[in-house]
Amino acid sequence: MKLDYEVSEISLEDAESLIKREHYLQGLSYHPNASEYKFYGLFYKSKLVGATQYTSYDFGRFNKVMHDELFGCHTEDCKGFWSLCRLAVSPLEEHNITSWFLSRTMKMVDAKVIVTAAEEDQEGTIYSATNFDYYGKMYERDYSAMEKQMHVYLKIYDKNLHSKWKKT
């Protein structure tokens, strides 16, 4: 029952431990231009059973170019632009608990825009279930494998922003 679950901000150490155990890539995502990380945990009766990692970027004088490339849009200061880098949830019996958890963390991060990507052989079903818009496959979404295509999803909260990418 969802009443037994709670979502809150957690430490890097707690997130890393769960993500190493439950995520198929077995670790957090670190980016050279990251300016901030936020981690959220899913607790079932006080036991950590899920974690997310969000990353914000500071590209300095390259804000417009880099945010256009990474998010398909930008603002003058590019604050509130977040990338969902990791989502990991222990196998649970509760129906739709992963989308329930993810939707709550998306509100907690207080974003103007959230971008995420799923590997080419992954479906990204969770992103569709949480109302991300799908923008097709793109290269250069993963710093460790730039030549690999990724499914790209974007959620824009700031109604004044519009992506230059085309939805597919």
C-alpha positions in Angstrom: 0.0 0.0 0.0 1.5 3.4 -1.0 0.7 4.8 2.4 3.7 2.7 3.6 6.1 4.6 1.3 7.8 7.9 1.8 10.1 10.0 -0.4 12.8 12.4 0.9 16.1 13.9 0.0 19.0 11.5 0.8 22.8 11.7 1.0 25.2 10.8 -1.8 26.4 7.8 0.2 22.9 6.4 0.6 22.0 6.9 -3.0 25.3 5.4 -4.2 24.9 2.3 -2.1 21.4 1.6 -3.5 22.2 2.5 -7.1 25.3 0.3 -7.1 23.1 -2.6 -5.9 20.0 -2.0 -8.1 20.9 0.0 -11.3 22.2 -2.0 -14.3 25.1 0.4 -14.7 26.0 -0.1 -11.0 27.0 3.4 -10.1 26.3 7.1 -10.0 26.8 9.3 -13.0 29.4 12.0 -12.7 29.7 14.8 -15.3 32.6 17.1 -15.8 30.4 20.2 -15.9 28.1 19.4 -13.1 27.4 22.2 -10.7 25.0 20.4 -8.3 23.7 17.0 -7.6 20.4 16.1 -5.8 19.5 12.6 -4.5 16.1 11.4 -3.4 15.2 8.1 -1.7 12.1 5.9 -1.7 11.5 4.4 1.8 9.3 1.4 2.5 8.6 1.3 6.2 11.8 3.3 6.9 14.0 1.0 4.6 15.6 2.6 1.6 14.3 0.8 -1.5 14.8 3.3 -4.3 17.0 6.3 -5.3 17.3 8.9 -8.0 20.2 11.1 -9.0 19.6 14.5 -10.6 22.4 16.7 -12.0 22.5 20.4 -12.8 25.1 22.0 -15.0 27.2 25.1 -15.0 28.7 25.7 -18.4 30.0 29.2 -17.7 30.1 31.4 -20.8 28.9 28.5 -22.9 25.5 28.4 -21.3 23.4 29.0 -24.4 25.3 26.6 -26.7 25.6 23.8 -24.1 22.0 24.0 -22.8 20.7 24.1 -26.4 22.6 20.9 -27.0 21.8 19.1 -23.8 18.2 20.3 -23.2 17.1 21.8 -26.6 16.3 25.1 -24.9 17.9 27.6 -22.5 17.3 30.7 -20.4 19.7 33.5 -19.6 21.1 31.9 -16.4 20.0 28.3 -17.1 19.0 27.7 -13.5 16.5 25.0 -12.9 17.8 22.8 -15.8 18.2 19.2 -14.4 19.2 15.9 -15.9 17.8 12.7 -14.3 20.9 10.6 -14.4 19.9 7.5 -12.4 16.7 5.9 -11.2 16.9 2.6 -9.3 14.2 0.8 -7.3 14.5 -2.6 -5.6 12.0 -5.1 -7.0 8.8 -4.5 -5.1 5.2 -5.9 -5.2 3.6 -2.4 -5.1 1.9 -1.6 -8.4 3.3 1.5 -10.2 5.6 2.4 -7.3 8.5 3.4 -9.6 6.4 6.0 -11.5 4.8 7.2 -8.2 8.4 7.7 -6.7 9.7 9.4 -9.8 6.8 11.8 -10.1 7.4 12.9 -6.5 11.1 13.4 -7.0 10.5 15.5 -10.1 8.3 17.9 -8.1 10.9 18.0 -5.3 13.8 19.0 -7.6 12.0 22.2 -8.5 13.0 22.2 -12.1 12.2 24.3 -15.1 13.3 21.5 -17.4 14.3 17.8 -16.8 16.0 15.8 -19.5 16.8 12.1 -19.3 17.9 9.4 -21.7 17.4 5.6 -22.1 20.0 3.4 -23.8 19.1 2.4 -27.3 18.2 -1.2 -26.3 16.0 0.1 -23.4 12.4 1.2 -23.8 12.2 4.2 -21.4 8.7 3.1 -20.5 9.0 4.8 -17.1 9.5 8.2 -18.7 6.4 7.9 -20.8 4.5 6.8 -17.7 5.6 10.0 -16.0 4.6 12.3 -18.9 8.0 13.1 -20.4 7.9 14.0 -24.1 9.9 11.7 -26.4 12.3 13.4 -28.8 13.7 10.3 -30.5 17.2 8.9 -30.6 20.2 11.2 -30.3 24.0 10.8 -30.2 26.3 12.3 -27.6 24.0 11.8 -24.6 26.4 9.7 -22.6 29.8 11.1 -21.8 31.3 7.6 -21.6 29.9 6.4 -25.0 29.4 9.4 -27.3 28.9 7.3 -30.4 25.9 5.5 -28.9 22.4 6.5 -29.7 20.1 7.2 -26.7 16.3 7.7 -26.5 15.9 11.2 -25.2 13.0 12.4 -23.1 12.3 16.0 -21.9 9.8 17.4 -19.4 9.4 21.2 -19.5 7.7 22.8 -16.5 8.4 26.4 -17.4 5.6 27.3 -19.9 7.8 30.1 -21.3 10.3 27.6 -22.6 10.0 25.7 -25.8 12.3 23.0 -27.0 13.8 23.4 -30.5 13.8 19.6 -30.8 10.8 18.0 -32.5 8.7 15.5 -30.6 8.4 12.0 -32.2 
